[in-house]
Structure formats: C-alpha cells, structure tokens
C-alpha cells in the first residue's frame, strides 16, 4: 500500500514544522551571505570600493611570479592604463588603438577563466589635441553599478552598456563642448553617485564638470570651472553629516561641490598647477597631493568659501608624486612617488614615520588588503609591505615579467593586474 505524503498526519501538522524550520534557517542563510559578501567585495570602478584602493576582501595572494599563482592570462588589444573593474563573475576593461580619434575597445571577461564574453569596438567622435603613447586613449577606468557599465575615453566619449554588452547610449562631450586639450588627453575616471555619472573635465579649453543621468545620458547639471585648466585627477566623494560633498583636485586647489546640484561650496588653495592623484578619504578627513615639488594636505571638509586658513589640518612638503595616488590604511598615509620613494605619514598630524626607496619608477597607484600594501612599479615588480608594522617591513617581492602602468584591482580573493600586453588574474584557479 502506498504511504501518504503526510504519513497519517494532517497537512497543517507537516507545514508548521517546515515553517518553523524556514524561520530558523533563513536568518542563518542571511548571515552566511553577508559574511561571504564581506569577504568578497566587488571592485566597481577606479581604485575599487570608495575609490580608496583598500578592500575588505580576504585570501588575496602575497607571493606570485610570471608562472606561479597565475589563474589565467588573457591578451588585450591596443594600449591603456585603466584599471580592471570586477562585478561578481565578470571583469570589465577598456583599451584603445591609434591616435587622434582611434579605435576604442570595451571588453568583458569571465572572472574565473579569463574567457572574453563580449568585445565592443567603437570609434572616437572627435580627435584629441594631444596624445600620450604610454596610456593612449584608455586612461579613465570604467565604472559599474551591477546593472550598467559606463566607459569614458581620452577622446571625450562616454558610453553606457548593459552588462551583456548592449550599447544603451553614448555622449560625445568633445563634440558638444570642444576637444580635450590636455597633453595626456582626458584621463579622469568617472564617479558614480547614486544613479548619476560625474566627470571631471579640466583642460586647456573650457573646463567643466557634468553630472549625467546614468539611465538616459542627459545632463542633470553642469558646472563650469574656468580657473581649473590643467588636471587629470578623478573626482572623489566624502560624507559630511547627512550630505555628501564632491571633491575635485585641480589647478592649485581642492574644491568641494554639492553633488546634487553642482554648487561650489568651498575651496582650499595650496596644490600644484598640474594635478593627477585622486584625493583619498580617511576618518572624515580628505588627503590630497599634487606634485612634483608640491605638498600633501589633510583637509577637513565642510565650510563655505575659501577655507584654506581654517580647514587645513596639516601640510607636508616632502615625498609628493606626480602620477600615483596615495592610500590610507588605518592611521597611516602612504604614497610612492614616481621615482620609487615610498613615504609613510601619520594621518593625525602628517609626521613622517618612515621613508624607503624601492626599485624602479612608478605609475600605478597602490592597493591594500588584509593589512598588506601592494606597490607595483613600471617593470612589473610588486612590493608587498606590512601595513601594520611601525616601520618599513617588506613581506614579498614579486616579478610578473611584463611592464605595468595600470593600477591593479582586487576582488573575491584575487588580484587583477593589467600589463602592457595582458590582463592577468593572480590567485587560486
């Protein structure tokens, strides 16, 4: 005789224990999912979470070589120094070929295998006035929110894709507002604020910052910056009380804007004329640098008008960089200048804690995970340092065998390094 599904019990008697089980298991599943999420962050844009270079990701390799700890290695077309962008199981990167308008590339790779899932080829709509061979036209890093991907190029073209590679819209800013006249072309990486894409377009021509609706490509606001005429820095955000402030470093000053409407709120003077590094944020303070021969500044956000005399927490004039951005880990501020000299300063007062010359020249900005700092020079050597040590302490020195100018990305326990020839995934296969 076939036994009943309920084995002599009423459906209610069976369903109630199942409901009780679900109520007890779901919170555990939620906690487990949150724990996994905390250990496996995405790297959604330039310098990763918070545009800081720092991740809470775990399991990141400490040692590797050109053959060891290499999960995969995929050839890339053209040139570029944009960092890879990682969202869940996909990796996005841009590249370019040619000068002037050039052929522009947007690629999506499988995170686990390095297989190219899709590859879009586009053309710039306006020629650039200047061209820099080291970076080409793919200096800005793309940015994603997990639904869309926005890619900006040195030609002044901004493209929006869905994550399957469908082109949703594009803007030709150089056609609309004039070609970029920076000697390195447009290099600033887009910032995503809620559902708005913000670009810093400082150059010899008419400088401006547009806030663009991420879904439609239409301007939400546009602020002109007539005095900001030379910068390759990327915008940054900081939370101040119940609002955010947009930070723009360029042409001898740091400006704070309201990202909701583009109003300039405050200004701090004291930077060099040419600004490349992106400001970083730590414990409610903005750290900004420009050089060479400039200053490091720690700045309190907020205020109104020129706050140079009231909001500069400290200033240090040694060890500034032209290209690499700084990084803040805990109570320490680190920076490798272009010649390979790493400085460590106290975030509280700017006191120099130690300084060490590393081998080679540096273009890439450092990243950090699990109390470790990763500095990669132009020949592909990565110096892994102990970020928790009171003095310089080198944990490893790794050779990847190819030149590196792009900043690395870290996600899901792996490091993604863009060389001049390949995108390389370091970590367990």
Secondary structure, DSSP 8 states (H G I E B T S, - for coil): ----TTTTS-HHHHHHHHHHHHHHHHHHHHHHHHHHHHHS--B-STTTGGGSSEE------S---SSTTEEEEEE--SB-----EEETTEEEEEEEESSTT-EEEEEEEETTT--EEEEEEEE-SS--S---TTTTT--S--EE-SSEEEEE-TTSEEEEEETTS-EEEEEEHHHHH-----TT------EEETTEEEEEE-SSS--EEEEEETTT--EEEEEE-TT---B----EEEEETTEEEEEEE-SSEEEEE-TTT--EEEEEE---SSB-S--EEETTEEEEE--SS--EEEEE---SEE-HHHHEEEEE-SS--SS---EEETTEEEEE-TTSEEEEEETTT--EEEEEE-SS---S--EEETTEEEEE-TTSEEEEEETTSSS--EEEEEE-SS---S--EEETTEEEEE-SSEEEEES--
